[in-house]
Amino acid sequence: GAAQASVEGVWIVPPDGAVAERVREAGADVEPIDETRAELIVGRGEPAMCPPLLRADPQNRCAAMLVHDLRLHIVPIGAQYQRTHMDDAALAEDGGGDDDGNFEIDLEAMGICNVKDFVFLDGGLEPTVCILYEEARTWTGRIVAGRATCSVRTLSLSLPNKEHTDIWSHTDLPYNAVSLSAVAPPYRGAMMIALNTIWYLNTSTRIAVAVNEFGLDDLQESKINGALAGPHDLSDVAITMQACNVCFLDATHALLNLSRGQMFCIELVTEVRNVVSFRINREAAGILTSCTCKLSEQMLFLGSRLADSQLVEFKRHEEKD
């Protein structure tokens, strides 16, 4: 019942004698703290905006975990960071500390809070993480006061120096934005999914389309001249992104699985190396998915909690003249 957190083998607990005694009996060190600090460590005493998220860099250089919407823990991956028991023994003899390359980014100190999602972007010289957050929370009943409350911020990570640098950011994004997906080179950037709109975000570019009539109001509030995009016949399907899953099949095509089982293909319309628009086509109806993962150039895994998961073979239809 009592709030508690574990930091490097030391249990930090509120000033409760019974809790502290049980922790001591388990053989751990105890550091009592007051309630104010306990709320900060455990997440301010209220539910986090999202559960802990773990993401990996597409080039396998590092992984990152979001904890309590407040901190981003970076764990480098690679031979240069791997240590053996001989290295640990040498550090102990020299009196050195733990130098495994891990470091932490204090998001709260950067003005980033209420994180909804984050993703590693592909194709950068250094690991690049894109963070979707809502600085001031709102909900549907307060959209009259403002519906463009979300922002995106991108950081470049210097693993040897354990530092980060701001690269680009976008503000005035819809309050109902839910997820980010990395766009592969040469286009790069991120695709953001909101309940009523789809966005492409990059250094100096942001393009959006609405998938229903409510999305047009979101685009107007975000100062985007957007249009209604989707299948030519919307008479028998109402597109909304609630509880959807997105998986890129290649650099310009992503599979969108809706909560009702419908499947759509989102195509990034490009000119040279720039994304200029979206094209959405209906593909099929499938299972109610909880996750989607591309396994190879022709195999796709559709995971479901409500039905049998499926391994699907896919191929791209050649366009006819």
C-alpha positions as semicolon CSV with decimal commas, in nm:
position;residue;x (nm);y (nm);z (nm)
1;G;0,000;0,000;0,000
2;A;0,264;0,262;0,086
3;A;0,444;0,440;-0,193
4;Q;0,801;0,325;-0,242
5;A;1,080;0,332;-0,498
6;S;1,410;0,150;-0,531
7;V;1,728;0,339;-0,622
8;E;2,054;0,142;-0,653
9;G;1,961;-0,107;-0,383
10;V;1,848;0,157;-0,134
11;W;1,478;0,164;-0,053
12;I;1,331;0,512;-0,017
13;V;1,009;0,499;0,185
14;P;0,774;0,746;0,353
15;P;0,830;0,793;0,728
16;D;0,634;0,485;0,833
17;G;0,801;0,271;1,096
18;A;0,622;-0,048;0,994
19;V;0,722;-0,014;0,627
20;A;1,081;0,070;0,716
21;E;1,101;-0,230;0,949
22;R;0,979;-0,470;0,679
23;V;1,236;-0,334;0,435
24;R;1,516;-0,380;0,691
25;E;1,405;-0,737;0,748
26;A;1,445;-0,797;0,373
27;G;1,812;-0,697;0,406
28;A;1,797;-0,361;0,230
29;D;1,915;-0,021;0,343
30;V;1,646;0,229;0,436
31;E;1,638;0,602;0,377
32;P;1,326;0,763;0,530
33;I;1,196;1,074;0,356
34;D;0,913;1,317;0,406
35;E;0,588;1,304;0,211
36;T;0,680;1,591;-0,022
37;R;0,991;1,419;-0,152
38;A;0,810;1,085;-0,169
39;E;0,548;1,233;-0,401
40;L;0,821;1,372;-0,629
41;I;1,006;1,041;-0,654
42;V;0,701;0,822;-0,700
43;G;0,535;1,058;-0,946
44;R;0,388;1,338;-0,737
45;G;0,140;1,103;-0,576
46;E;-0,087;1,085;-0,882
47;P;-0,117;0,845;-1,179
48;A;0,142;0,895;-1,451
49;M;0,025;1,021;-1,790
50;C;0,141;0,693;-1,942
51;P;0,298;0,373;-1,809
52;P;0,676;0,326;-1,822
53;L;0,783;0,316;-2,187
54;L;1,089;0,140;-2,328
55;R;1,217;0,228;-2,676
56;A;1,528;0,125;-2,870
57;D;1,730;0,318;-3,124
58;P;1,676;0,174;-3,477
59;Q;2,054;0,152;-3,520
60;N;2,095;-0,033;-3,189
61;R;2,309;0,234;-3,026
62;C;2,105;0,278;-2,710
63;A;1,772;0,224;-2,540
64;A;1,563;0,465;-2,335
65;M;1,301;0,422;-2,064
66;L;1,051;0,684;-1,953
67;V;0,977;0,669;-1,580
68;H;0,693;0,860;-1,411
69;D;0,675;1,114;-1,695
70;L;0,965;1,294;-1,528
71;R;1,289;1,128;-1,634
72;L;1,431;0,955;-1,938
73;H;1,694;0,691;-1,859
74;I;1,943;0,628;-2,141
75;V;2,122;0,291;-2,163
76;P;2,397;0,271;-2,430
77;I;2,429;-0,052;-2,629
78;G;2,746;-0,171;-2,801
79;A;3,088;-0,324;-2,756
80;Q;3,239;0,002;-2,633
81;Y;3,004;-0,004;-2,333
82;Q;3,018;-0,375;-2,254
83;R;3,207;-0,468;-1,939
84;T;3,328;-0,797;-1,797
85;H;3,385;-0,910;-1,441
86;M;3,755;-0,829;-1,493
87;D;3,665;-0,467;-1,568
88;D;3,452;-0,453;-1,253
89;A;3,740;-0,593;-1,047
90;A;3,980;-0,335;-1,191
91;L;3,740;-0,053;-1,109
92;A;3,704;-0,182;-0,754
93;E;4,083;-0,197;-0,704
94;D;4,124;0,157;-0,836
95;G;3,841;0,285;-0,621
96;G;3,650;0,393;-0,931
97;G;3,274;0,417;-0,955
98;D;3,026;0,262;-1,191
99;D;3,102;0,389;-1,542
100;D;2,866;0,189;-1,761
101;G;2,766;0,484;-1,979
102;N;2,412;0,514;-1,846
103;F;2,275;0,860;-1,783
104;E;1,948;1,033;-1,709
105;I;1,765;1,328;-1,865
106;D;1,552;1,537;-1,631
107;L;1,253;1,619;-1,852
108;E;1,084;1,830;-1,588
109;A;1,382;2,067;-1,578
110;M;1,345;2,112;-1,955
111;G;0,977;2,203;-1,928
112;I;0,862;1,865;-2,062
113;C;0,581;1,705;-1,864
114;N;0,276;1,485;-1,916
115;V;0,459;1,277;-2,176
116;K;0,226;1,078;-2,401
117;D;0,478;0,895;-2,618
118;F;0,833;0,907;-2,746
119;V;1,021;0,739;-3,028
120;F;1,375;0,716;-3,165
121;L;1,405;0,869;-3,511
122;D;1,590;0,683;-3,784
123;G;1,894;0,788;-3,984
124;G;2,068;1,034;-3,751
125;L;2,441;1,056;-3,687
126;E;2,359;1,038;-3,317
127;P;2,063;0,874;-3,144
128;T;1,768;1,112;-3,177
129;V;1,460;1,091;-2,958
130;C;1,131;1,265;-3,035
131;I;0,899;1,331;-2,739
132;L;0,524;1,400;-2,753
133;Y;0,393;1,579;-2,445
134;E;0,113;1,803;-2,323
135;E;0,239;2,094;-2,116
136;A;-0,108;2,186;-1,985
137;R;-0,354;1,899;-1,964
138;T;-0,701;1,936;-2,109
139;W;-0,988;1,717;-2,219
140;T;-1,284;1,718;-2,455
141;G;-1,504;1,921;-2,221
142;R;-1,257;2,212;-2,222
143;I;-1,171;2,237;-2,591
144;V;-1,352;2,572;-2,609
145;A;-1,068;2,714;-2,399
146;G;-0,807;2,563;-2,629
147;R;-0,758;2,240;-2,817
148;A;-0,398;2,279;-2,943
149;T;-0,214;2,194;-2,621
150;C;0,037;1,927;-2,727
151;S;0,395;1,975;-2,840
152;V;0,677;1,771;-2,988
153;R;1,043;1,814;-2,896
154;T;1,341;1,635;-3,048
155;L;1,671;1,574;-2,870
156;S;2,004;1,450;-3,004
157;L;2,191;1,227;-2,758
158;S;2,569;1,233;-2,724
159;L;2,642;0,898;-2,560
160;P;3,018;0,947;-2,492
161;N;2,956;1,284;-2,326
162;K;2,625;1,186;-2,165
163;E;2,466;1,504;-2,299
164;H;2,165;1,601;-2,507
165;T;2,095;1,885;-2,748
166;D;1,767;2,031;-2,869
167;I;1,727;1,996;-3,248
168;W;1,374;2,095;-3,342
169;S;1,029;2,127;-3,193
170;H;0,666;2,193;-3,286
171;T;0,389;2,343;-3,073
172;D;0,013;2,397;-3,112
173;L;-0,060;2,031;-3,185
174;P;-0,401;1,872;-3,110
175;Y;-0,480;1,784;-2,750
176;N;-0,588;1,433;-2,857
177;A;-0,252;1,333;-3,007
178;V;-0,170;0,981;-2,890
179;S;0,140;0,834;-3,056
180;L;0,453;0,882;-3,265
181;S;0,610;0,659;-3,531
182;A;0,951;0,707;-3,688
183;V;0,968;0,762;-4,065
184;A;1,257;0,584;-4,235
185;P;1,527;0,760;-4,442
186;P;1,553;0,941;-4,672
187;Y;1,245;1,128;-4,546
188;R;1,302;1,080;-4,171
189;G;1,101;1,278;-3,918
190;A;0,799;1,136;-3,735
191;M;0,437;1,056;-3,808
192;M;0,202;1,159;-3,529
193;I;-0,140;1,002;-3,480
194;A;-0,420;1,200;-3,317
195;L;-0,779;1,083;-3,276
196;N;-0,903;1,282;-3,575
197;T;-0,587;1,376;-3,768
198;I;-0,260;1,236;-3,903
199;W;0,057;1,448;-3,898
200;Y;0,404;1,439;-4,050
201;L;0,662;1,634;-3,850
202;N;1,021;1,717;-3,937
203;T;1,276;1,991;-3,879
204;S;1,085;2,272;-4,049
205;T;0,788;2,079;-4,189
206;R;0,453;1,985;-4,049
207;I;0,180;1,844;-4,269
208;A;-0,157;1,715;-4,154
209;V;-0,480;1,571;-4,286
210;A;-0,813;1,510;-4,116
211;V;-0,974;1,166;-4,123
212;N;-1,316;1,290;-4,012
213;E;-1,503;1,618;-3,985
214;F;-1,394;1,678;-3,626
215;G;-1,034;1,679;-3,747
216;L;-1,098;1,989;-3,956
217;D;-1,158;2,188;-3,636
218;D;-0,835;2,049;-3,488
219;L;-0,638;2,160;-3,795
220;Q;-0,791;2,506;-3,785
221;E;-0,694;2,547;-3,420
222;S;-0,339;2,432;-3,503
223;K;-0,319;2,688;-3,786
224;I;-0,291;2,422;-4,057
225;N;-0,464;2,447;-4,392
226;G;-0,572;2,085;-4,409
227;A;-0,834;1,889;-4,595
228;L;-1,043;1,581;-4,533
229;A;-0,851;1,277;-4,651
230;G;-0,952;0,914;-4,657
231;P;-1,121;0,649;-4,867
232;H;-1,342;0,782;-5,142
233;D;-1,647;0,614;-4,986
234;L;-1,692;0,687;-4,615
235;S;-2,056;0,584;-4,604
236;D;-2,000;0,261;-4,411
237;V;-1,702;0,344;-4,192
238;A;-1,628;0,624;-3,946
239;I;-1,253;0,664;-3,906
240;T;-1,127;0,751;-3,559
241;M;-0,783;0,672;-3,419
242;Q;-0,895;0,563;-3,073
243;A;-0,687;0,260;-2,964
244;C;-0,531;0,220;-3,310
245;N;-0,199;0,059;-3,403
246;V;0,045;0,185;-3,667
247;C;0,333;-0,004;-3,825
248;F;0,550;0,115;-4,115
249;L;0,588;-0,142;-4,393
250;D;0,846;0,063;-4,585
251;A;0,964;0,422;-4,603
252;T;0,637;0,556;-4,744
253;H;0,366;0,306;-4,642
254;A;0,224;0,237;-4,296
255;L;-0,045;-0,007;-4,190
256;L;-0,318;0,142;-3,970
257;N;-0,527;-0,098;-3,759
258;L;-0,838;0,059;-3,608
259;S;-1,011;-0,047;-3,288
260;R;-1,296;-0,210;-3,483
261;G;-1,065;-0,429;-3,691
262;Q;-1,053;-0,222;-4,011
263;M;-0,714;-0,195;-4,181
264;F;-0,599;0,103;-4,383
265;C;-0,279;0,186;-4,566
266;I;-0,135;0,532;-4,501
267;E;0,085;0,642;-4,790
268;L;0,322;0,935;-4,761
269;V;0,299;1,131;-5,085
270;T;0,649;1,258;-5,162
271;E;0,825;1,492;-5,400
272;V;1,201;1,442;-5,430
273;R;1,289;1,385;-5,060
274;N;1,004;1,581;-4,906
275;V;0,670;1,459;-4,775
276;V;0,392;1,677;-4,914
277;S;0,068;1,494;-4,828
278;F;-0,103;1,170;-4,725
279;R;-0,310;0,917;-4,912
280;I;-0,530;0,673;-4,717
281;N;-0,664;0,353;-4,873
282;R;-0,882;0,085;-4,721
283;E;-0,718;-0,257;-4,727
284;A;-0,918;-0,519;-4,537
285;A;-1,083;-0,612;-4,211
286;G;-0,887;-0,811;-3,959
287;I;-0,869;-0,895;-3,590
288;L;-0,882;-0,644;-3,306
289;T;-0,510;-0,579;-3,259
290;S;-0,323;-0,469;-2,950
291;C;0,012;-0,451;-3,128
292;T;0,155;-0,471;-3,480
293;C;0,512;-0,557;-3,571
294;K;0,692;-0,598;-3,903
295;L;0,913;-0,908;-3,890
296;S;1,058;-0,906;-4,242
297;E;1,001;-0,755;-4,583
298;Q;0,699;-0,980;-4,632
299;M;0,588;-1,091;-4,285
300;L;0,377;-0,899;-4,034
301;F;0,273;-1,001;-3,682
302;L;-0,070;-0,891;-3,556
303;G;-0,098;-0,941;-3,181
304;S;-0,436;-0,947;-3,010
305;R;-0,565;-0,989;-2,656
306;L;-0,920;-1,063;-2,773
307;A;-0,857;-1,312;-3,054
308;D;-0,590;-1,540;-3,196
309;S;-0,279;-1,348;-3,299
310;Q;-0,189;-1,378;-3,665
311;L;0,124;-1,400;-3,878
312;V;0,040;-1,230;-4,208
313;E;0,222;-1,226;-4,539
314;F;0,191;-0,900;-4,730
315;K;0,308;-0,760;-5,061
316;R;0,276;-0,430;-5,237
317;H;0,042;-0,406;-5,536
318;E;0,208;-0,267;-5,844
319;E;0,038;0,046;-5,975
320;K;-0,113;0,008;-6,320
321;D;-0,089;0,275;-6,586
